[in-house]
Amino acid sequence: MIHADPWDDLRAYTAARLALGRAGASLPTTELLRFGFAHAQARDAVHLPLEARALADALAADGLPTLQVHSAAPDRAAYLLRPDLGRRLDDASVQRLRDAAGPDPVAGCDLLLVAGDGLSSLAVARHAQPLIAAIRASRPADWTLGPVVIAQQARVALADEVGALLGARLVAMLIGERPGLSSPDSLGLYLTWKPAVGCHDAQRNCISNIRADGLRPEAAAARFWWLAQEARRLQLTGVGLKDRSEGELLTAAAPPPSALPGQA
């Protein structure tokens, strides 16, 4: 006999595992199977290869040029065991980007978008294109964008080397986050001003949990551009750039007093 948990109604408001009930001293079989399925999804998300060509084709259909690069990690096993290799490009990719930059990479773009598989290629496959489309749709007129760089076996810091080689003033890494047991396809976005090899995490800002059941692409793009504009104004990202976008975006979206109910 399964004994229901009195907090069962709370399950309508969260994907967290609570109020699972019990069968004797154990979990109900249904919940045990759900846990096993979620764990399998998380493992698959880590090991599933990124279909870089398919992503490039989808972005090309949106009118976006792309470049494909690979980290110094030759395969997934090396990537998982040697995080340092995922933070640097292999030699062929370095040369590819140097050729693309031409003789004067300093005259690069204002913003460079890098889509990297990270720890969930599923997140990139599902959400990178919609997020990039939302970022482009709300781009301020005075910002120039470089080609979208698609990176395989990538860690966050790989975007530092990519951005430096292409002369980007701001680089944004769209990367698959570590899967959770309720979110195998969560995408993260990391912003770094003046990217260079050796930048550390305190020099970045992060927008996390971009997915259908988390932060939607349009909302993520609005927060991104608030941070990007502030980064350019302050000439920095990281701990010196505080994310106050929520309050300011809500204020900007609020109707004027005359439009409020009961106002003449």
C-alpha positions in Angstrom: 0.0 0.0 0.0 1.3 3.4 -1.0 1.0 6.1 1.7 0.5 9.6 0.2 2.5 12.5 1.5 0.4 15.3 3.0 2.6 17.8 1.1 1.6 16.2 -2.2 -0.1 19.4 -3.5 3.3 21.1 -3.6 4.4 19.0 -6.5 2.3 21.1 -8.8 4.7 24.0 -8.2 8.1 22.5 -8.6 10.0 19.8 -10.5 12.0 19.1 -7.3 11.6 15.6 -5.8 9.4 16.1 -2.8 6.3 14.5 -1.5 7.1 11.2 -3.2 5.1 9.1 -0.8 6.3 5.7 0.4 5.7 2.0 0.0 6.5 0.5 3.4 10.0 1.9 4.2 10.9 2.5 0.6 10.0 4.7 -2.4 7.1 3.7 -4.5 8.2 1.8 -7.6 6.9 4.6 -9.9 9.2 7.2 -8.3 12.2 4.8 -8.3 11.7 4.3 -12.0 11.3 8.1 -12.6 14.6 8.7 -10.7 16.4 6.1 -12.9 15.0 7.7 -16.0 16.1 11.2 -15.0 19.6 9.9 -14.1 19.9 8.2 -17.5 18.8 11.4 -19.2 21.5 13.3 -17.3 24.2 10.8 -18.3 23.1 10.9 -21.9 23.2 14.7 -21.9 26.9 14.6 -20.9 28.0 12.0 -23.4 25.8 12.8 -26.4 28.0 14.4 -29.1 27.0 17.8 -30.4 25.7 17.8 -34.0 27.8 20.8 -34.9 27.0 20.6 -38.6 23.3 20.6 -38.0 23.6 23.6 -35.7 25.7 25.4 -38.3 23.1 24.6 -41.0 20.3 25.9 -38.8 22.1 29.2 -38.1 23.0 29.5 -41.8 19.2 29.3 -42.6 18.8 32.3 -40.3 21.4 34.2 -42.3 24.3 33.8 -39.8 27.9 32.9 -40.8 29.5 30.4 -38.5 33.0 29.1 -37.7 33.6 25.6 -36.2 36.4 25.0 -33.7 37.6 22.2 -31.4 39.3 22.4 -28.0 42.6 20.7 -27.2 40.6 17.8 -25.7 40.7 15.1 -28.5 37.6 13.2 -27.3 35.0 13.1 -24.6 37.0 11.0 -22.2 39.9 13.4 -22.3 37.4 16.3 -22.0 35.9 14.9 -18.8 39.2 13.9 -17.2 41.2 17.1 -18.2 39.2 20.3 -17.9 42.3 22.3 -18.7 42.3 20.9 -22.3 38.7 22.1 -22.8 39.8 25.6 -22.1 42.2 25.9 -25.0 41.8 25.5 -28.7 43.7 22.9 -30.7 46.3 24.1 -33.2 44.1 23.7 -36.3 41.3 25.8 -34.7 43.8 28.5 -33.7 45.0 28.8 -37.3 41.4 28.8 -38.6 40.5 31.7 -36.4 43.7 33.6 -37.3 42.8 33.2 -41.0 39.3 34.4 -40.4 40.5 37.4 -38.4 42.8 38.6 -41.1 45.8 40.9 -40.6 44.0 43.2 -38.1 42.0 41.3 -35.4 42.0 44.4 -33.2 39.4 45.9 -35.6 37.0 43.1 -34.5 33.4 43.0 -33.5 31.6 44.4 -30.5 30.1 41.0 -29.6 31.1 37.5 -30.4 28.7 34.6 -29.7 30.3 31.2 -29.0 28.1 28.1 -28.7 29.9 25.3 -26.9 28.7 21.8 -26.0 29.9 21.9 -22.4 28.4 19.3 -20.2 25.1 19.1 -22.1 25.1 19.1 -25.9 21.3 18.6 -25.6 21.0 22.1 -24.2 22.9 23.6 -27.1 20.9 21.6 -29.7 17.6 22.7 -28.2 18.2 26.2 -27.1 21.2 27.8 -28.8 19.4 28.8 -32.0 16.3 30.3 -30.3 18.5 32.2 -27.9 20.8 33.6 -30.6 17.7 34.6 -32.6 16.3 36.4 -29.6 19.6 38.2 -29.0 19.8 39.3 -32.6 16.2 40.5 -32.6 16.8 42.8 -29.7 20.3 44.0 -30.7 20.9 47.7 -30.3 21.7 49.4 -33.6 25.2 50.4 -32.6 26.5 46.9 -31.8 28.3 44.8 -34.4 28.2 41.0 -34.2 30.9 38.6 -35.4 30.2 35.1 -36.8 28.8 32.6 -34.5 31.6 30.2 -33.4 30.5 26.6 -32.7 32.9 24.8 -30.3 33.2 21.2 -29.5 34.6 19.7 -26.3 34.4 23.2 -24.9 34.7 24.7 -21.4 33.6 28.2 -20.6 37.1 29.7 -20.8 37.5 28.5 -24.3 35.6 31.6 -25.4 38.4 33.8 -24.0 40.9 32.5 -26.6 38.3 32.5 -29.4 37.3 36.1 -28.6 41.0 37.3 -28.3 41.9 35.8 -31.7 38.9 37.4 -33.4 39.3 40.8 -31.7 36.0 40.8 -29.9 35.3 43.4 -27.2 32.7 41.2 -25.5 32.4 37.5 -25.8 29.3 35.5 -24.8 29.7 31.7 -24.3 26.4 29.8 -24.7 27.2 26.4 -23.1 25.4 23.3 -21.9 25.3 23.3 -18.1 26.0 20.3 -15.8 22.7 18.3 -16.0 20.5 18.0 -13.0 18.0 15.3 -12.3 15.2 17.5 -13.5 17.1 19.6 -16.1 19.2 17.7 -18.5 19.0 20.5 -21.1 19.9 23.7 -19.2 21.9 26.3 -21.2 24.2 28.9 -19.5 25.4 32.2 -21.0 28.7 33.6 -19.8 29.8 37.2 -20.6 33.5 38.3 -20.6 34.7 41.8 -21.4 38.0 42.1 -23.2 38.5 38.3 -23.4 42.0 37.0 -23.2 43.6 33.7 -22.2 43.9 33.6 -18.4 40.7 35.4 -17.6 39.2 33.9 -14.4 35.6 33.3 -13.4 35.4 36.5 -11.2 35.7 38.4 -14.5 32.5 36.9 -15.9 28.7 37.4 -15.6 26.4 34.4 -15.9 22.8 33.9 -17.0 21.8 30.4 -16.1 18.9 27.9 -16.5 17.9 29.0 -20.0 15.4 26.3 -21.1 11.7 25.8 -21.7 11.0 25.2 -18.0 13.4 27.9 -16.8 14.4 31.2 -18.2 12.9 31.6 -21.7 15.1 32.9 -24.6 13.4 36.3 -24.9 13.8 36.9 -21.1 17.4 35.8 -21.3 18.1 38.0 -24.2 16.6 41.1 -22.4 18.8 40.4 -19.4 21.8 39.7 -21.6 21.5 43.1 -23.4 21.2 44.9 -20.1 24.4 43.3 -18.9 26.1 43.9 -22.3 25.3 47.6 -22.3 26.5 48.0 -18.8 29.6 46.1 -19.5 30.5 48.5 -22.4 29.7 51.5 -20.2 31.8 50.2 -17.3 34.4 48.5 -19.5 34.2 45.3 -17.4 32.3 42.2 -16.5 32.3 40.1 -13.4 32.1 41.0 -9.7 32.2 44.7 -10.6 29.1 44.4 -12.7 26.0 43.8 -10.6 22.9 42.4 -12.4 20.1 44.9 -11.6 18.3 44.1 -14.8 15.2 42.7 -13.3 14.2 45.9 -11.5 15.1 48.2 -14.4 13.4 46.0 -17.0 10.2 45.8 -14.9 10.3 49.6 -14.5 10.8 50.1 -18.3 7.9 47.7 -19.1 5.5 49.3 -16.6 2.6 51.4 -18.0 2.6 55.1 -17.4 0.5 56.3 -14.4 -2.3 57.5 -16.7 -2.7 54.0 -18.0 -3.2 52.4 -14.6 -6.7 51.4 -13.5 -8.5 54.2 -11.7 -6.3 56.9 -13.1 -7.8 59.8 -15.1 
